Amino acid sequence: DLLGEAVTLRLGRRGGRLRYGENPGQSAAFYVEDGGGDGIAILEQIHGKALSYNNILDLDGALLSLAPFAFAPDPAICIVKHTTPCGVAVRDSLAAAFERARLTDPVSAFGGVIAANREVDEETAVGIASMFVECVVAPGFTAGALEVLTAKKGIRLLALPGQGTGVGMADAHPSEPVGAEWWMSADEGLRSGARFLARAGGHAAARSFRSVYGGALFQSLPDPPFFAVEDSGWRIVTSRQPTEAEQADLSFAWAAVAGVKSNAILLAKDLATVGIGAGQMSRVDSSKLAVRKAGEAALAADPEGCVLASDAFFPFRDGVDAAAEAGARAIIQPGGSIRDEEVIGAADEHGIAMVFTGRRLFRH
């Protein structure tokens, strides 16, 4: 029973003590659950100095944020700072995905953690090496990429054991929710990325837990909102229907917003983030922050024609008005507010298409 009357955990320390905890003056160590073979525990550090407490937290956030892109047909990159994405992109090459993700918020990307769903090649490595990065985690690295990145002493590189060859992962075939036919037809790069994120990204896990003062909270884990896969139960609730391009961006934005700390608002266009509003106490403030970030990143992409994803329902129409101000043409959100009709009416006023998913994506 995942949530029985009593829970027994056996944790073994991984390595020695960490240099310090979240802040200097705090002692810390990394423990791995006995019998557990998921998450960061399955990864091999192949370069760099020892991981810090904050490195481990950010790596966990990066992998969880990239997990919805496990079955993405193209390379995807997520850049994380303080456990929250500051740039996500899908492109036809990993190098292009990295550059586009970085341009979402280049200031925040400085000193961040990068997660990739494909083996890092030399071209991508050159882009990564051009900025200060704490960690890079991926299914593997090519020899050329390693030559570039290992020249930087401060960077930490993590990959699957065996450099992305899937050693010890042969039994990890995450055919759900895409089906066995998809799995058999996918190329090895895609399968490697899917295996990598199924285990390291946490969506193969059954439960999660976190400490609170005097105890711990346990919960079951839902599947991530997989990009290009999840749309069952979605409803278009406005007069205007999203275009085909907007539908693709809505799927991307819904996958990407899952990694953003609540209240979370994310603007996206052409399968890349253009503005992210994270961790605000009111949803409209997250909307305004995302709009401001989109304005700052306008050199990367004109936000006009973007889509907006919200991790929870809009309690008032003000978030929709802010989206319209940013040039959003479509919105995806769970729905379920007592003011849904008011919010839908606001979208209709602005000529915005709106999709209800029926699923909330809080992340605290």
N, C-alpha and C positions, 0 to 999 in steps of 0.2 A: 504494500500500500504506500503510494507516494506521500500521502498526508495522514499517516497513522497516528495513534495516540502517543507514540514515542518514536524518536528518530535517533539512531546511533550513527555517528560519523567517525571515521578513522582518517586522519590527515597526517601525511608524512612531509617533513620539511624538504623542499627542493633546494639543494645547495646550502650554502651558509647563510648567515644573516645578511639582510640588505644593508647598504651603506647607512640609510636612515629611512624613515617613513615618509608620510606625505609632506612633512616639513622637517628641516634639521632639528635635532633634539628628540625626535620620536624614533624609537627602535622598531624594527619590522623584519619580517621574514615571509617567504612565499611557501605555502603548503598546498599539497596536491592530494585529492581524495584517493584513498586506497582503492585500487581497481578501476579508477577513472582513467580514461584515455582520450579525453576530449579537451577542446579549448587550447589554451597556450601550452598545456602539459604535453601535447603531442608534437610540439614544434621543436626544431633543433636550431640553436643559435650558432650561426656559422661565421660571424664576424662581430667585432666590437667589444667594448668593455661590458661589465656585468649590468644586467637590467636593474633599473631602479624601481621602487614602489610605484611611482607615477608612470614609468614606462609600461609596467604590467597593466595598470588600469587603462592607459590609453590604447594599448594593444588589444585588450579585451573589447573596448568600445569600438575600435576600428573593425575588428572581425565581426562583431555583432551588427555593425552598420553596413558592412559589405555583404553579410549573409543573404539578404534579399536578392542579390545579384548572382546567386549560385548557378542559376540556369540561364543567365544572360547569354545570348548568342554571340555577343561581341565583348571585347575587353572592357573592364570597368576598374576604376580607381576611386578610392575614398581616402580623403585626407582628414585626419582627426586632430583636434586640439582640446585638451581637458575633457576627454571622452566623448566629445560631440563633433559631428562632421562640420567642416568649414568648406568643403568642396567635394562634389561627387560628379562623375561623368562616365558615359559609355560612348566609345568611339570604335572605329574600325581598326585602330592600332592602339596598343597600350601607351605608347609615347604620346599620341594625340589625346588620349583620355587623361593622362597625367597633366599635360599642359592646360587642358580646359578646366579640370578640377582645380588646379592651382590658381587660375585666373578668377575664380569665383570670389576669393578673398585672400590675395597673396600676402597680406600683412599677417593674418591669423595662421596661414599655412607655415610660416617661418617657425621652425622648431617643432613641427608636428610629427605625427606618425602616419605612414602611408601603408595602405593595404591594397593589394591587387588580386584580381581573380584569375590571372594568367602568369606564366613564367615571365620574370622581368628580363627583357633583352637589353642589348647594349645601348640602343637609341634611347630607351626609357631611362636607363641608368645615367646617361649623360645629363638628361634633364633634371633628374633627382639630385645629382651631384652639384648642380649649379646653385643649390640653396642649402641652408642648414636644416637638416632633418635628424630627428632622434632615432627613429626606427623605420625599417621597411619590412613588411611581412607579405609573403607570396607563396604560391605552390613551389616555386624554385627560382633559380637565377641561372642564366646562361654563363658560359665561361667569360665572354666579353663583358657582361654586366658585372660579374664579380671582380674582374680586373679594374674596372672603373670605380666601383663602390668601395672596395677594400683599400683603395688609396686614401680614403677618408677615415682617419682613426676614430673619429667621434661617432660614426654611424653604427647602428646595430642592425644586423640582418638576420631574419628568421625565416625558416622554410620547413617544408615537410622533410622527414628523414629521407635520405637518398636524393636530395636535390630535385624534388618535384617528380620523381619517377613513380611515386605511389608505393614505395616500399612499406610493407606493413599495413597498407590500406586497401588491399585487394578485395576485402570483404565489404568495403564501404561503397555500395552502389545505391545512391539515393535516387532510385527511379521514381519515387513519389515526390511531388505531384505531377511530374512530367510524363511518367509512363516508361515502360521498358523499351518501347519502340524508339522513343526519343534517345534514350540512353545508348542503344545499340548504334544509332545513326550518327551520334555526336562524335566529333573528332577528339583525339586524345587530349588536346589542350583544354577543350571544354570539359571533358570528363574529369581531368585532373583538378580543374578549378572547382567543379561541383563537389568532388570528394573532399577537397581541402576545406571548403566552406561548410559542408555538412558536418564535419567534425570540429574544426577549429572555430567556426562561426557559431556553433552552439545550437543549430536547429536540429541536431540529432539527439540532443539532451532531453531528458524527461522532466527535469525540475531545475529550479534555481533557488538559492537561498542567500540571504544577507543578514548581517547582524544588526540588531537594535540594542539599545542599552538594556541589559538584563535578559536578553533572549535573542531569538532569530525568527525571521519570516521565511516560509517556504511557499513556493507556488509552482504550478505546472507551467510549462512553456508552450505557447502556440507556435505554429509554423510562422516564419516571417511572411510578409506580403510579397511574394516572389514577383520580380519584374518579368513582364512578358508572359506570365503564367496565371496570376490571380486576377480574376474579374467576375467570378461567379457570385451572384447575389448583388452585384452593383446595379444601381437604378439611376437613370437620367431623369431628373425631377424638374427640369426647366423647359421652357418652350424651345429654346435653341439647343440643337444637338451638337456635341463636339465633333470636329472634323477628324479625319483619320490621323493626321499629324498630332492633333491635340490629344487624341486617345492614347497614342504612344507616349506622349509626354506625361499624361495623367498617370499611366502605369509606372513610368519612371519616378515621378514625384512621390507617388504613394509608397513605393519601395524605399526611396531615399529618406522620406520624413520619419520613417520608423526608427532610425538611429538618432534622431535629434531629441534633445532633452525638452520635456514639456514645460510650459506650453510651446508647441512647435508649429511654425509656419515655414513652408519652403516654396520658393518660386523656381520654376524650371522652364527651360526652352531648349529644343533640339537635343534632348537626352542629356542635359547638363544642368546643374544648379546655377541660378543667377542671383539668388539672395536667400539667406537663411536667417530666420528669427528664432532664437532658442532660449529656453529657460526663463521666460518672462512670466510674471505673476498674472497678467491679464492677456487674453488672446489677441485683443486689438493691439496691444503694445508689441507682441511678437510679430503681428502683421506689419506694423509700422517699421519695426527693425528690419524685417526682410525686405521691405520696399527701399529703405535707406541703403541697405547693403547692395541691392540690385542697382541702385543709382551709382554707387561707388564702383561697381564692376561693369559699368556700361561699355567700357572698352572691350570687354570679353564678349558681350552679347547685348544687343538692344533688348530691354525687358518687354517692350511692346509685343504683344502676342504670346506672352508666357502663360503658364498655368500655375495654379496655386494648390498646394496640399496642406491640409490641417489635420493634426493628429487626433483632434476631438471636434465635437460640433461647435458651431458658432452660436453663442448665447444671444447675440444681437446682430443686427445688420451691419454694424460699423466695420467689422472685418472684411465684409464683401465690398463695402465702399472703398476701403483702403486697397483692396486687390484691384478694383477698377482703376483707381488712381495710378497704380503701377503699370497698367496696360494689360492686366490678366484677361484672358478670353475664356478660361475654363477653370473650374474649381472642383477638387475632390475632397470629400470629408465624410465622416461617419454618418451624420444626421442624427436625429433623436432629440433635438431641443424642443421645448414647448413653443419656441418661436420659429420653428422650421418654415412655416408659411411666410412669415415676415422676411426671413433670410432668402427664401426662394424668390419672393417678390422683388427683393433688391437685386438679385442676379438677373431676373427678367428685365428690370428697368435698365440695367447696364448692358444688356445683350450678352450676358455671360452664360455659358453652359455649366451646369452643375451636376455632379455625380455623387450619390450617396452609396457608401460601401457597406454600411451596417456594422462596421467593426472599428473599435477604438484602438489607438496605438500609443497610449501613455508610456512615457519612459521617465523614471525618476532616479 
